[in-house]
Amino acid sequence: MSGQEYEYLCSLAGHVPLRVGRVPDEVGAGPRRLPERLGDIPVCVLDAAWTLLAWNTAWERLCSTSVLEADRERNMAWRAFTGRRQEWSEREIRFQSSIVTDLRRTTIRYPGDDWLKDLLSDLQAASVPFANMWQMPVDTHHRDYPVTVQHPDAGPITVDCDILTIHEGDLRAVVYTAESGSDDAARLALIQN
């Protein structure tokens, strides 16, 4: 059976085929335009290891971080588990759990990616919550992720975090939105100006 036939059968069975090499980090034209087209809606595009590849100005302003930072600081899993805060709300823990579940799947698809192996090893050493979640055989399927971003000027802004899978390139798009007319929507609009 050819590699293409194997991948086709895996997709029919609902499984993602094993990939060779490193997690892809190329963003095609469509995913690259996504953040740009959504304008004032904070959006970023990540690879399967949760490393930031593309974003819009709205995302940069909400997260109030330099997107030019290198290495681990551009990895959203790293930031989610090794940030300044050490106590998280239940909804943030659900979000973290979904990252762990996705990373577990990524390690299955890319077993030869040394950068990914190092990231996971370093996360386990740097974060007890990550290490505990990594050891749990729980596969989460949560899709409701309200996240509170602590913005230095606007204060806490609670947004819905939707994670979209872009199958071509094995990418994720993270989209933050606030309920129309809410205080959070007003604070989000304020930081976009």
Secondary structure by P-SEA (a helix, b strand, c coil): ccaaaaaaaaaaaccccccccccccccccccccccccccccbbbbbccccccccccaaaaaaaccccccccccccccccccccccccccaaaaaaaaaaaaaaaaaaaaccccaaaaaaaaaaaaacaaaaaaaaccccccccccccccccccccbbbbbbbbbbccccbbbbbbbbcccccaaaaaaaaaac
